[in-house]
Amino acid sequence: MSPHTCLVCPRSIQAVAIGDLNRDTKADIVVVNSTDNTVSVLLGNGSGAFPTHTDTAVGTNPHAVAVRDLNNDGNPDLLVANTNTNDVSILFGNGVGALQPAVNYAVGTGPSTTVSVVLNTSAPSPAPQPRPSGAVPGASPSPAPLPRSGPPIFGVPAPAPPHR
């Protein structure tokens, strides 16, 4: 094994994700850099090297990242949780490894993780699930989704369903 090479040093790396951002079937790396408020995209060449590296600005003190096609265009996008600005950044990908500038959406105080799920699809919704024992009465069983209001714009968080 050869000595390691630091690809995005010196930075305070908070999270890492793997995805195929340029759709070449080779793994690419996304790194969340909290000190300079960026995400770094390192495009892989399939042999363990990541020769192409670009940084894109996000909110303040980013802490987590998820890779997923958020606007159904077939290209991977990024969802980044920004702790100090209480928002998430959505960065739409173009399918060749580049990202559009971040669009930030306000969320609750101090987001520190991300989860990506499919929202507002034409597939039928699953049946409601019972609350786990010990759930807080009146609390929403899951985070409120950001409903789509036309590609690729998201609206304000939807209100939580009433507790029954």
TANOR-V871928 format. One record per residue. N is the residue number from 0. RES is the residue in one small letter. PSI is psi in radians with two decimals (none if undefined). BURIAL is 1 if it has 24 or more other C-alpha atoms within 12 Angstrom, else 0. D_CENTER is the distance of its C-alpha to the mean C-alpha in Angstrom with 2 decimals. Layout:
n = (N	N)
res = (RES	RES)
psi = (PSI	PSI)
burial = (BURIAL	BURIAL)
d_center = (D_CENTER	D_CENTER)
//
This chain:
n = (0	1	2	3	4	5	6	7	8	9	10	11	12	13	14	15	16	17	18	19	20	21	22	23	24	25	26	27	28	29	30	31	32	33	34	35	36	37	38	39	40	41	42	43	44	45	46	47	48	49	50	51	52	53	54	55	56	57	58	59	60	61	62	63	64	65	66	67	68	69	70	71	72	73	74	75	76	77	78	79	80	81	82	83	84	85	86	87	88	89	90	91	92	93	94	95	96	97	98	99	100	101	102	103	104	105	106	107	108	109	110	111	112	113	114	115	116	117	118	119	120	121	122	123	124	125	126	127	128	129	130	131	132	133	134	135	136	137	138	139	140	141	142	143	144	145	146	147	148	149	150	151	152	153	154	155	156	157	158	159	160	161	162	163)
res = (m	s	p	h	t	c	l	v	c	p	r	s	i	q	a	v	a	i	g	d	l	n	r	d	t	k	a	d	i	v	v	v	n	s	t	d	n	t	v	s	v	l	l	g	n	g	s	g	a	f	p	t	h	t	d	t	a	v	g	t	n	p	h	a	v	a	v	r	d	l	n	n	d	g	n	p	d	l	l	v	a	n	t	n	t	n	d	v	s	i	l	f	g	n	g	v	g	a	l	q	p	a	v	n	y	a	v	g	t	g	p	s	t	t	v	s	v	v	l	n	t	s	a	p	s	p	a	p	q	p	r	p	s	g	a	v	p	g	a	s	p	s	p	a	p	l	p	r	s	g	p	p	i	f	g	v	p	a	p	a	p	p	h	r)
psi = (2.34	2.84	2.63	2.76	2.22	2.05	-0.48	0.73	2.77	2.17	2.84	1.68	2.15	-0.56	2.76	2.48	2.69	2.41	3.07	1.42	-0.43	0.21	0.73	0.20	0.23	2.47	2.36	2.76	2.40	2.22	2.29	2.10	1.84	-0.50	-0.53	0.17	0.88	2.91	2.44	2.32	2.15	1.94	2.18	2.65	0.08	-0.14	0.32	0.01	2.66	1.31	-0.39	2.23	2.15	2.58	2.50	2.35	2.50	-2.89	-3.05	2.29	1.05	2.50	-0.33	2.76	2.53	2.51	2.16	2.64	1.75	-0.37	0.30	0.63	0.06	-0.05	2.37	2.44	2.96	2.52	2.09	2.28	2.20	1.90	-0.82	-0.40	0.06	0.81	3.02	2.50	2.32	2.19	1.95	2.32	2.77	0.03	-0.12	0.27	-0.13	2.71	2.53	2.79	2.61	2.47	2.17	2.45	2.23	2.45	-2.92	3.09	2.26	0.90	2.40	0.01	2.83	2.60	2.31	2.32	2.83	2.21	2.60	0.85	3.00	-0.11	2.61	2.57	2.53	2.76	2.53	2.48	2.52	2.65	2.50	2.66	2.50	0.06	2.59	2.13	2.40	-0.17	2.59	2.43	-0.26	2.86	2.59	2.30	2.77	1.78	2.51	2.39	0.61	2.38	2.49	0.78	2.40	2.57	-2.93	2.77	2.43	2.58	2.61	2.55	2.63	2.52	2.30	none)
burial = (0	0	0	0	0	0	0	1	0	0	0	0	1	1	1	1	1	1	1	1	1	1	0	0	0	0	1	1	1	1	1	1	1	1	0	1	1	1	1	1	1	1	1	1	0	0	0	0	0	0	0	0	1	0	1	1	1	1	1	1	1	1	1	1	1	1	1	1	1	1	1	0	0	0	1	1	1	1	1	1	1	1	1	0	1	1	1	1	1	1	1	1	1	0	1	1	1	1	1	0	0	1	1	1	1	1	1	0	0	0	1	1	1	1	0	1	0	0	1	0	0	0	0	0	0	0	0	0	0	0	0	0	0	0	0	0	0	0	0	0	0	0	0	0	0	1	0	0	0	0	0	0	0	1	0	0	0	0	0	0	0	0	0	0)
d_center = (32.21	31.95	30.78	27.08	25.77	23.36	20.97	19.20	21.89	22.81	19.58	18.15	15.38	13.22	10.81	10.79	9.18	11.45	11.35	13.91	12.67	16.32	17.45	20.37	19.98	19.51	16.73	14.68	13.03	10.09	11.31	10.30	13.69	14.60	18.12	17.61	14.36	12.79	10.53	12.94	12.92	15.89	17.27	19.36	22.88	23.40	25.90	23.77	23.59	20.79	22.99	20.64	18.45	16.85	15.21	13.35	13.61	11.07	12.36	14.74	14.24	10.54	10.29	7.18	4.17	3.29	5.36	7.13	9.75	9.00	12.45	14.64	15.95	15.66	13.36	9.99	7.30	4.12	1.94	4.24	7.07	10.39	13.36	16.32	15.51	14.41	11.58	7.95	7.48	6.72	8.08	10.04	11.53	15.30	15.88	17.77	15.14	15.03	12.43	13.60	13.72	11.00	11.78	11.49	12.10	14.16	13.55	15.79	17.09	15.28	11.80	11.18	8.92	5.96	7.18	6.82	10.39	12.69	14.16	17.46	18.65	22.36	22.66	24.55	22.90	23.58	26.37	25.64	25.53	27.84	26.63	26.90	29.98	29.58	26.92	27.36	29.52	28.08	24.47	21.94	21.35	17.58	15.11	15.99	13.98	13.30	15.98	16.07	18.92	19.17	16.95	14.64	15.27	14.09	16.73	17.21	16.37	18.99	21.70	21.83	24.57	27.88	28.72	31.67)
//
